[in-house]
Amino acid sequence: MQVFDHPEFDHHQQIAFGCDEASGLRAIIAIHDTRRGPALGGLRIYPYASEDDALTDVLRLSRGMTYKSALANLPLGGGKAVILADPRHDKTPAMLRAMGRLVESLGGRYITAEDSGSGEEDMRLIRQETRHVSGLGQGGTSGDPSPFTAHGVFCALTSAVRHRLGRTDLQGLRVAIQGVGHVGAHLARELHAAGARLVLTDVDRDSLGVLVDELGAESVAPEVIFDAEVDVFAPCAMGAVLTAEVADRLRAKVVCGAANNQLANSEVAELLHKREILYTPDYVANAGGVIEVEAQRHAHYDRDAVMRHVERITVTVDEILSRAQAQDMSPAVVADQLARERLAG
């Protein structure tokens, strides 16, 4: 397994590998950058095909968190953690407490929170071993950041639609959502309330059916969602979904979703740009969750202030898309440039 020569290694400050024989824990924590503050990033629990796949994911995700926090004007750096396990069958309290001890060993340089495969109850178990956990809620309310992530994506999508389609409302807009888990379902409901017409897919057919009935949406098989005749494609499942093949197949004019690391590689951003498909950088659009999780770390929590901060994602997206248009560049390149400017500043 290569680390320093890994194609996704980007001068990460620290990579910690953790193993606990008793609980079966196999985990990696990547700290990308702490210049703005401690590295906050969620814990992903996923049955990776190999250790190399897990390392690739955690390196990419941690860098994305650095850029996400910088563009969201948060006093945070970027980090991420992954556990190589199936969250449905392998996750145990002992494994999560062992993960807490691994987080604690980093002395506060990394703060964990929920992500794909982990939830608020898992964070409470981890909290038994370390105080470096966020996403536990305030005043008895849920710490689930999904509604905030979804609202941020909604704000970003509205901006992208205005830039690419010249529309100031979403009435009748056709949106395909890939993945209707926690965030995707919240986004679907918000888009439906704004008058959008939805095409939905998910590998969980039961949950999909419930949401389709609730919203009067259309459903399609996961493998054909890219071919849907829609205005917007919203990836809200796992990452690396935007491959060269998908870029060629898409009918949508705008891509804006909640998934992390949507681009399989940087070349895909250029392919989308050449096809005049406006890609909204994922770490900009989905920053609502980390904005909320950061706010939960402080004693004086103000939900309204958090929502105002989330809605400023629109301003950041506007700046990126305006720059991209003026320079005839992919928004992905412009977003990276802007993030590095803020880190340097």
Protein Blocks (a to p, Z undefined) as FASTA:
>chain_A
ZZklpmkbghiabdcddddfknopacddddfblkloccdddddddddfbfklmmmmmmmm
mmmmmmmmmmnopabddddddddddfklmpcfklmmmmmmmmmmnnomaccdddehiafk
lmmmmmmmocbbghebgehiafbfklmmmmmmmmmmmmmmmmmnopabfehiacddehja
fklmmmmmmmmmnopacddddfblmlmmmmmmmnopacddfklmmmpccfbdcdfbdehk
lcfklmmmpmbfbdcdfbehkbfbfklmmmmmmnopacddfklmmmmmmmmmmmmmpmbd
cfklmmmmmmmmmmmmmmmmmmmmmnopafklmmmmmmmmmmmZZ
